[in-house]
Amino acid sequence: MATFGNGYSDFMCCSNFGMLKIDERHGRVGCRTSNLQRSFAPLRSENARKFNSLRSGPRIFCSSVPMSQVERADSYFLSDSRPIILFDGVCNLCNGGVNMVLDNDPKETMRFAALQSDAGKALLIRSGRSPDDISSIVLIEKDRSYIKSEAVLRIADYLRVPFPIIAAMLTPFPLFLRDVVYDTVASNRYNIFGKTSTCRLSDRSYKDRFIEQ
């Protein structure tokens, strides 16, 4: 809308900031706030205050990982720092491996949990894996975890001789080659070695070595 008066022209227009008034003679721009915008001013001010308080406060990060599961997994290392081996509780080959570790770990440095158990699922989540993933053995230390061939070789380092020596001989081989061999055996473990009808969750002879819940 254009108006003329007092020897100069004023141009009035609507904007998000109210009514803009341009004085062409003096090159000045003025802003006249509308009644509607004045009514929203307190609301905008309050929202800005809340936003600034949140921005200056502590940052809160949201996670998709259930905290109860993470807390459960962390609790297993509060009073006992021994590593935990997650194994397939229905696999005959895996159960044989557990027995071999028990027989060759005289210092009792290793603990065990079935992948299918509540403890196993919580520890899988803690190590960044799906709670239903039973495709690989997992070795979980307090601050790190290992899978596939790396887990096997790391476990061997905890056992009596000659297992650490065997691990040292196999470690120089490229990881992808070692994992190809591991994956081949793991994917065919039920067909070759069979499986049990019940999941091995504990062992009466080694009660303090197995974690069930």
N, C-alpha and C positions, 0 to 999 in steps of 0.2 A: 504494500500500500504506500503510495507516494503522496506527500503533502507539501504545500508551498506556503511560505510565510516569512516575514521579516527579511526578505532579500536573499534567502538561501533555501535550499531544499533539504528536507529530511527524508530518509528512507527507513521505513519500519518493516521489520520482518520477524517471523517467529523462528525460534531455535530451541534447542534443548536447554539453553540457558535463559529463556524468557524472551523478551522483546529487545532486539538489537536496534539501536538508533545510530545511524551514521550521519554525521554532520559533514557534508561535502565541502563547505566553505573553510572550515578549520581543520579538516582531516581528522576528526575525533570520532571515536566509536564508544558508545555508551550502552549499558545493559540495564533494561528495566525488568525485574523479575515479576512473573505473573503471580496472581493470587493462588493459583493451583499449585505452582511449584513451591511457594512459600509454605503451603500446608504440608508438603512432603519433606521440607528441610529438616525438621527434628528427627524424622525417621532415618533419613540418610546419615545424619550426624551420629545417631545411636549405632547404626550398622557399621559405620566407619570405626567408631570406638571399639566395638566388639572385635572387628577384624584386626585392628592394630594390637589389641591385647592378645589375640591368638597368635599373631605373627611373632610377637616378641616373647611369647611363652615357650615352654619346652616342646620339642617336636615329638609327635606321637606317630609311630610307624605301625601300620596294620599288616598283619601276616595271615596267610591262608592256612598256615600250619596250626593245628589245634594245640593250644598251650598246655593242656592237660597231658597230652602225649609227650611233649618235649620235657615237661617237668618230671614225668614218670621215668623217662629215659635218663635224664640227668641224675636222678636219685640213685641209680645203680652205681654211680661213681662217687657218691658222697663219702661213704665210709670204706669203700673197696675200690682201689684203682686198677685192679687186674683187668686186662683186656677180655672182651667177650666175643666168642665165635658164634655167629648165627648160621645154623645149618638146617637143611631140609629134614624135618623130623620123621617123614615117611619113606625116605630114600635109603635103601640098603647100603649103597656106596657111601653116603654121607654118614650114616650111623657107624659104619666100619671105620671111617676116618676119625670120628669122635672117639671111638675106642682106642684107636692108635695114638691119638694125642694124650688121652688119659694114661696110657701105659708108658709114654715117653716124656711125661712132664712131672718128674719127681718133686719139683719145687712147687707144684700146684699153682703155676703162674697164669693159667688160662681158666676162664669160665665159659659156660655154654648157655644158649637159649635157642629153641626151635624157631624157625622163621614164622611158623604158623601160630605161635603163642602170643599172648598179649604183650609180653615183654619184647618178643622179637619184632612185632609190628611197631611198637613205640620206638625201638632202636633203629628200625629201618627209616622211619620218618626223621629221626635225629640225624641220620647220615645222609639225608637228602634223597631217599629212594621211596618208591611207592610201598605202602604197608602190605600190599598183596603180592609183591614181587619176590618170588622164590626161585628165580632163575640162577642165582649165584650165591656162593658162600660169601659171608661178609665178616671181616674182622674189625671190631670197633675198639679202638683205644680211647682214652679219655679225651684227647684233642684231635683225633684223626681216625679215618676209617679206610679200609681197603676192600677191594672186590676181586673176584676171578683169580687169575694167576698171581697177582700181587698179594692177595690175601693168603694164598697157599704158601708162598715163599716167606712171607712175614711170619706166619705161624711156625714154620720150620725153624726160624731163628730162635724161637723160645724153647725148643725141645732139646733133648740131649743129643750128643754126637751119635750118628753121622749126619743128622738132618740139617744142621746149619751149614755143613760143608756142601751138601747137595744143593741147598738153596744158593750158596755162593757160586756154584758152578753153573746154575741155570739162569741166574740174574742177568748176565751179559746178553742173553738172547733178546731180540727186540720184543717189546711189550705186545705188539699186535700179533706176532707169531705165537707167543705164549698164550694169548687170549683166544686165538683161533683153535688151538689144541684144547684149551679148557672148555670153550663153547661147544665143541664137537662132542666131548665126553658128557658135558652137563645136559645137553639137549637129548641125549640118548641113554641117560642113566637109568631110567625106569625100564626101558626095553632090554638093556644088557644085564643090569644087576637086580632088577625087580624092586618092589616097594612093599612096605608093611601095611597092614589094615588099620593100625593105630599109630598115632603120632607120638614120638618119644619126647616127652616134656621134661622128664627128670630121670634120675637114677638113684636108687636107694643107697647104693654103695658110695656115691659121691654127692651127697645132699647139698653141701655148701658150694658145689661147683656149677649147679644148674639153676637158672633163673626162670621161673614160670610166669610170674605176674609183675 
